[in-house]
Amino acid sequence: MEGYIFEAAFWCQECTTEIKLDLEPIAEDDRDSSVWPQGPYDMAREESDSPDHCDRCQKFLENPLTSDGEAYVKEALLTQDIPEWGEFYSYLWESKPSSDELPEGSLGQYYS
């Protein structure tokens, strides 16, 4: 998936297109992400300490994680239902957690 950087935030392709239309009369691409969206960047190469989402629409940008990011996602999914994280980062669990380790409606739904 591709993402853009604008005003210190990540943006998806669709929202970046809208932003560029809004900015076109007043800005030019001068390689400054505070003035004009920069990218596209291959989010599969943009390792982060947490899952990245578009700043405008909150679309999950499917980025890889650092070891701190992996620990963060594992902890978050034990207590929260975030389907796109559970599906995309399912590789973090080598085996299915036991049902007594999982609260109802959490990570367990991603295992069959």
Z-matrix of the N, CA and C atoms (Angstrom, degrees):
N
C 1 1.449
C 2 1.530 1 108.19
N 3 1.319 2 115.26 1 145.67
C 4 1.455 3 120.03 2 179.10
C 5 1.521 4 110.76 3 -100.54
N 6 1.324 5 114.88 4 146.93
C 7 1.453 6 121.06 5 177.51
C 8 1.512 7 109.97 6 -138.41
N 9 1.304 8 115.19 7 164.74
C 10 1.460 9 122.48 8 -179.62
C 11 1.522 10 108.64 9 -127.37
N 12 1.323 11 115.82 10 158.47
C 13 1.461 12 121.47 11 174.76
C 14 1.520 13 107.62 12 -115.70
N 15 1.333 14 115.21 13 128.82
C 16 1.462 15 121.29 14 177.95
C 17 1.519 16 108.19 15 -151.28
N 18 1.318 17 116.09 16 129.65
C 19 1.461 18 122.28 17 179.01
C 20 1.526 19 111.62 18 50.89
N 21 1.339 20 115.79 19 48.65
C 22 1.470 21 123.93 20 175.29
C 23 1.531 22 113.24 21 62.23
N 24 1.324 23 117.33 22 30.62
C 25 1.460 24 120.94 23 179.37
C 26 1.524 25 109.63 24 -143.74
N 27 1.345 26 115.16 25 159.23
C 28 1.462 27 120.97 26 174.59
C 29 1.523 28 109.30 27 -88.45
N 30 1.346 29 115.19 28 147.21
C 31 1.457 30 121.69 29 -179.55
C 32 1.530 31 108.96 30 -138.00
N 33 1.326 32 117.10 31 145.29
C 34 1.463 33 121.47 32 175.73
C 35 1.530 34 109.52 33 -81.14
N 36 1.317 35 116.44 34 169.48
C 37 1.469 36 122.15 35 -179.09
C 38 1.528 37 111.75 36 -58.68
N 39 1.332 38 116.96 37 -45.95
C 40 1.458 39 120.86 38 -175.89
C 41 1.529 40 111.71 39 -63.03
N 42 1.322 41 116.80 40 -46.51
C 43 1.465 42 119.85 41 -179.21
C 44 1.522 43 111.47 42 -69.83
N 45 1.335 44 116.90 43 -33.68
C 46 1.464 45 119.89 44 177.78
C 47 1.524 46 110.46 45 -64.23
N 48 1.320 47 117.04 46 -39.29
C 49 1.465 48 120.58 47 177.85
C 50 1.530 49 109.91 48 -59.89
N 51 1.325 50 117.19 49 -43.94
C 52 1.465 51 121.12 50 178.32
C 53 1.525 52 111.33 51 -63.98
N 54 1.323 53 116.97 52 -42.64
C 55 1.463 54 121.04 53 179.52
C 56 1.524 55 110.41 54 -61.24
N 57 1.329 56 116.05 55 -44.51
C 58 1.470 57 119.69 56 -179.19
C 59 1.537 58 111.03 57 -61.64
N 60 1.321 59 116.91 58 -37.19
C 61 1.470 60 119.63 59 177.64
C 62 1.523 61 110.84 60 -65.10
N 63 1.337 62 115.92 61 -39.15
C 64 1.465 63 120.30 62 178.21
C 65 1.524 64 111.78 63 -67.75
N 66 1.327 65 116.92 64 -34.76
C 67 1.465 66 121.61 65 -175.27
C 68 1.528 67 113.64 66 -87.67
N 69 1.310 68 117.29 67 -21.94
C 70 1.462 69 120.89 68 -170.42
C 71 1.530 70 114.57 69 -46.93
N 72 1.312 71 120.67 70 -44.85
C 73 1.459 72 118.90 71 -177.96
C 74 1.538 73 113.66 72 -68.49
N 75 1.336 74 117.76 73 -21.33
C 76 1.464 75 118.65 74 -172.40
C 77 1.524 76 115.31 75 -116.33
N 78 1.340 77 118.30 76 -8.83
C 79 1.466 78 118.69 77 -175.49
C 80 1.517 79 111.05 78 -139.14
N 81 1.291 80 114.90 79 154.74
C 82 1.452 81 122.03 80 173.29
C 83 1.514 82 108.23 81 -123.65
N 84 1.314 83 115.84 82 158.29
C 85 1.457 84 120.53 83 178.43
C 86 1.529 85 109.38 84 -73.35
N 87 1.322 86 116.46 85 99.15
C 88 1.458 87 120.62 86 179.43
C 89 1.533 88 112.28 87 -111.16
N 90 1.340 89 116.54 88 22.76
C 91 1.470 90 123.40 89 177.87
C 92 1.529 91 113.33 90 66.95
N 93 1.317 92 116.43 91 23.22
C 94 1.460 93 121.96 92 178.36
C 95 1.523 94 107.86 93 -116.61
N 96 1.326 95 117.29 94 112.12
C 97 1.463 96 120.58 95 -175.09
C 98 1.524 97 113.31 96 -69.49
N 99 1.308 98 118.30 97 -8.44
C 100 1.461 99 119.26 98 174.09
C 101 1.534 100 111.35 99 -85.65
N 102 1.350 101 116.05 100 -11.12
C 103 1.457 102 121.10 101 -179.02
C 104 1.529 103 112.14 102 -110.38
N 105 1.335 104 116.60 103 -37.54
C 106 1.460 105 121.92 104 -173.88
C 107 1.532 106 109.13 105 -144.76
N 108 1.347 107 119.85 106 138.41
C 109 1.473 108 121.36 107 178.82
C 110 1.527 109 111.80 108 -57.14
N 111 1.322 110 116.02 109 132.60
C 112 1.458 111 121.91 110 -179.88
C 113 1.524 112 109.42 111 -106.02
N 114 1.317 113 116.57 112 140.23
C 115 1.443 114 121.72 113 -179.72
C 116 1.515 115 109.29 114 140.38
N 117 1.298 116 117.16 115 -167.19
C 118 1.466 117 125.65 116 10.18
C 119 1.528 118 112.33 117 -80.56
N 120 1.333 119 113.64 118 152.70
C 121 1.447 120 122.49 119 174.77
C 122 1.518 121 108.34 120 -113.50
N 123 1.304 122 116.48 121 141.49
C 124 1.462 123 121.85 122 176.50
C 125 1.523 124 107.46 123 -76.86
N 126 1.322 125 116.23 124 104.69
C 127 1.468 126 120.43 125 -175.45
C 128 1.525 127 112.08 126 -63.36
N 129 1.328 128 117.75 127 -20.07
C 130 1.468 129 120.71 128 177.43
C 131 1.527 130 110.80 129 -67.41
N 132 1.313 131 117.60 130 -13.09
C 133 1.469 132 121.87 131 178.30
C 134 1.526 133 112.14 132 -105.40
N 135 1.320 134 117.92 133 -5.11
C 136 1.469 135 122.49 134 -174.21
C 137 1.528 136 110.54 135 -97.97
N 138 1.320 137 116.95 136 80.46
C 139 1.468 138 123.04 137 179.71
C 140 1.529 139 109.83 138 -65.63
N 141 1.331 140 116.09 139 139.53
C 142 1.459 141 120.51 140 -174.92
C 143 1.525 142 110.51 141 -142.90
N 144 1.333 143 115.68 142 164.22
C 145 1.465 144 121.43 143 177.39
C 146 1.520 145 112.62 144 -82.58
N 147 1.329 146 117.18 145 -0.62
C 148 1.465 147 121.26 146 177.02
C 149 1.526 148 108.16 147 -159.24
N 150 1.322 149 117.69 148 162.18
C 151 1.458 150 120.19 149 175.70
C 152 1.532 151 110.06 150 -63.19
N 153 1.330 152 116.06 151 137.28
C 154 1.457 153 120.63 152 -179.95
C 155 1.525 154 110.58 153 -97.03
N 156 1.325 155 114.95 154 141.94
C 157 1.460 156 122.95 155 179.05
C 158 1.520 157 109.00 156 -131.93
N 159 1.328 158 116.24 157 152.58
C 160 1.459 159 121.03 158 174.99
C 161 1.531 160 108.72 159 -61.17
N 162 1.308 161 115.72 160 133.85
C 163 1.462 162 120.49 161 -177.46
C 164 1.529 163 112.72 162 -66.50
N 165 1.321 164 117.17 163 -26.04
C 166 1.467 165 120.16 164 -177.97
C 167 1.530 166 112.03 165 -91.24
N 168 1.324 167 117.87 166 -55.93
C 169 1.474 168 120.54 167 -172.57
C 170 1.536 169 113.68 168 -100.93
N 171 1.316 170 117.49 169 -7.39
C 172 1.470 171 124.52 170 179.44
C 173 1.529 172 114.27 171 69.56
N 174 1.326 173 117.62 172 17.66
C 175 1.465 174 120.92 173 175.75
C 176 1.531 175 109.06 174 -62.14
N 177 1.326 176 116.52 175 132.80
C 178 1.465 177 122.34 176 178.22
C 179 1.523 178 108.96 177 -70.11
N 180 1.336 179 117.50 178 129.23
C 181 1.461 180 122.09 179 -173.65
C 182 1.530 181 113.95 180 -96.82
N 183 1.309 182 117.98 181 6.47
C 184 1.477 183 124.16 182 170.89
C 185 1.529 184 113.24 183 53.22
N 186 1.314 185 115.37 184 55.64
C 187 1.458 186 120.70 185 179.94
C 188 1.527 187 111.90 186 -96.54
N 189 1.339 188 117.60 187 152.26
C 190 1.462 189 120.47 188 173.69
C 191 1.531 190 110.27 189 -72.29
N 192 1.312 191 115.35 190 164.12
C 193 1.458 192 121.19 191 -175.31
C 194 1.523 193 112.33 192 -118.63
N 195 1.325 194 115.19 193 151.12
C 196 1.461 195 120.91 194 168.18
C 197 1.535 196 107.14 195 -75.18
N 198 1.316 197 117.95 196 175.88
C 199 1.469 198 120.06 197 177.31
C 200 1.535 199 110.04 198 -63.33
N 201 1.331 200 118.42 199 -36.09
C 202 1.464 201 120.77 200 175.38
C 203 1.528 202 110.64 201 -64.88
N 204 1.321 203 116.46 202 -39.18
C 205 1.455 204 120.65 203 177.82
C 206 1.521 205 112.15 204 -64.59
N 207 1.330 206 116.57 205 -39.90
C 208 1.466 207 120.46 206 177.42
C 209 1.524 208 110.73 207 -62.58
N 210 1.327 209 117.00 208 -42.99
C 211 1.471 210 120.41 209 178.13
C 212 1.528 211 110.20 210 -63.24
N 213 1.307 212 117.07 211 -40.51
C 214 1.467 213 122.10 212 178.94
C 215 1.525 214 110.89 213 -61.38
N 216 1.333 215 117.13 214 -46.99
C 217 1.464 216 121.02 215 -178.65
C 218 1.523 217 110.75 216 -65.75
N 219 1.321 218 117.56 217 -43.35
C 220 1.474 219 119.96 218 178.54
C 221 1.524 220 110.80 219 -57.52
N 222 1.323 221 116.33 220 -46.91
C 223 1.466 222 119.99 221 -179.79
C 224 1.527 223 111.22 222 -64.71
N 225 1.330 224 116.69 223 -44.07
C 226 1.468 225 120.29 224 -178.74
C 227 1.523 226 111.76 225 -62.05
N 228 1.332 227 117.21 226 -41.10
C 229 1.464 228 120.28 227 -176.49
C 230 1.519 229 113.54 228 -74.93
N 231 1.309 230 117.86 229 -14.00
C 232 1.458 231 119.37 230 174.90
C 233 1.521 232 111.92 231 -75.10
N 234 1.324 233 116.83 232 -20.43
C 235 1.463 234 119.48 233 -176.99
C 236 1.527 235 114.04 234 -123.00
N 237 1.325 236 117.79 235 -10.48
C 238 1.462 237 120.64 236 -176.71
C 239 1.528 238 110.88 237 -128.89
N 240 1.314 239 116.05 238 151.85
C 241 1.454 240 121.63 239 176.39
C 242 1.527 241 108.79 240 -99.02
N 243 1.338 242 116.16 241 101.25
C 244 1.463 243 122.16 242 179.41
C 245 1.529 244 105.74 243 -126.98
N 246 1.333 245 117.22 244 85.01
C 247 1.470 246 121.37 245 -171.97
C 248 1.527 247 115.33 246 -52.16
N 249 1.335 248 118.03 247 -45.07
C 250 1.464 249 118.04 248 -176.63
C 251 1.522 250 111.96 249 -65.56
N 252 1.320 251 118.61 250 -32.39
C 253 1.467 252 120.51 251 176.17
C 254 1.525 253 109.91 252 -70.40
N 255 1.331 254 116.88 253 -46.08
C 256 1.460 255 120.78 254 -178.05
C 257 1.515 256 112.27 255 -59.27
N 258 1.310 257 116.79 256 -40.39
C 259 1.459 258 120.93 257 179.56
C 260 1.523 259 111.72 258 -72.45
N 261 1.328 260 117.36 259 -47.42
C 262 1.460 261 120.55 260 -175.01
C 263 1.530 262 112.08 261 -71.20
N 264 1.321 263 117.46 262 -37.61
C 265 1.465 264 121.04 263 -176.93
C 266 1.527 265 112.93 264 -101.47
N 267 1.315 266 117.98 265 23.30
C 268 1.468 267 121.20 266 -178.64
C 269 1.531 268 112.72 267 -60.42
N 270 1.329 269 117.18 268 -20.57
C 271 1.470 270 121.08 269 178.14
C 272 1.529 271 112.64 270 -63.51
N 273 1.330 272 117.60 271 -14.91
C 274 1.464 273 120.68 272 -177.68
C 275 1.524 274 113.26 273 -69.44
N 276 1.323 275 116.55 274 -15.44
C 277 1.453 276 119.86 275 -178.68
C 278 1.510 277 108.74 276 -112.82
N 279 1.325 278 115.82 277 115.53
C 280 1.470 279 120.56 278 179.74
C 281 1.515 280 111.16 279 -70.21
N 282 1.309 281 115.75 280 -31.52
C 283 1.466 282 119.31 281 178.35
C 284 1.525 283 108.66 282 -140.91
N 285 1.301 284 114.56 283 163.21
C 286 1.453 285 120.40 284 -178.45
C 287 1.526 286 110.44 285 -68.18
N 288 1.355 287 117.98 286 127.88
C 289 1.457 288 119.74 287 175.11
C 290 1.532 289 110.00 288 -65.35
N 291 1.320 290 116.78 289 150.91
C 292 1.463 291 119.21 290 177.87
C 293 1.527 292 108.97 291 -70.68
N 294 1.326 293 116.11 292 153.21
C 295 1.460 294 120.61 293 -175.10
C 296 1.528 295 112.11 294 -62.75
N 297 1.334 296 118.37 295 -28.04
C 298 1.466 297 119.07 296 179.26
C 299 1.538 298 112.14 297 -74.45
N 300 1.336 299 118.50 298 -11.13
C 301 1.465 300 122.41 299 176.66
C 302 1.526 301 112.04 300 -86.10
N 303 1.325 302 117.16 301 -13.24
C 304 1.457 303 120.60 302 -172.00
C 305 1.523 304 112.32 303 -116.27
N 306 1.333 305 117.89 304 129.53
C 307 1.444 306 119.75 305 172.76
C 308 1.529 307 110.44 306 -68.74
N 309 1.312 308 116.96 307 155.15
C 310 1.455 309 120.55 308 179.43
C 311 1.526 310 110.82 309 -57.29
N 312 1.323 311 116.72 310 136.77
C 313 1.450 312 121.68 311 178.12
C 314 1.517 313 114.83 312 79.39
N 315 1.326 314 117.64 313 11.78
C 316 1.466 315 118.24 314 -178.81
C 317 1.512 316 110.30 315 -104.30
N 318 1.290 317 117.15 316 -146.90
C 319 1.446 318 125.54 317 -171.76
C 320 1.527 319 115.17 318 -50.86
N 321 1.302 320 118.87 319 -28.28
C 322 1.443 321 121.94 320 -175.83
C 323 1.506 322 115.34 321 -54.47
N 324 1.305 323 117.85 322 -26.77
C 325 1.461 324 120.75 323 -178.64
C 326 1.525 325 112.61 324 -68.52
N 327 1.334 326 118.96 325 -12.94
C 328 1.462 327 121.59 326 -177.76
C 329 1.519 328 112.08 327 -90.48
N 330 1.308 329 117.05 328 1.40
C 331 1.451 330 121.35 329 179.35
C 332 1.514 331 109.06 330 -113.67
N 333 1.316 332 116.12 331 141.12
C 334 1.467 333 118.01 332 178.22
C 335 1.506 334 109.86 333 -114.58
